[in-house]
Amino acid sequence: MRIETPDKMELIGTRSYKFLQKIVQFMRFIFISVLTIYLVFCLLSLIERLYSVIKVNNYILTFTRMRDFLTDALFVLIVIDFISAMFYQKRIHYVLSLLEIGFIVVTRKLILLSPEPQNAHLIFVLTFASALFFVLIFYFYKVTGRLRKA
């Protein structure tokens, strides 16, 4: 007994597929809208936090305060990168965006870790992972043609 699978063009032409595609597009629009509103509030919160940190400390920023602000800014960057990924059409651009998000997440974790001897192994592994993400990002930039040739 042989099971036949429908041709991809036949599947795309069906009513149920078109209905499902419209539902997915609508949900994608809702998701992008909610994330954009969330991004606006994140940016406003980040600006307010920077203003309060600078104003309260008489324009003197300590390492710990800058580290906390930088991790918040990297979180906002993750949200921005995630929103921009929703507008891509090609799968390779999604891969590149996920690599960028992974790099930012690992870098954010490295910034949050305190440089103590018991964290040395974790810092080494995260640094290696960060370097690997960085190399993969450059590779995919070259593959997608986004890396300009000098």
Order of alpha helices (4+ residues) and beta strands (2+ residues): alpha-alpha-alpha-alpha-alpha
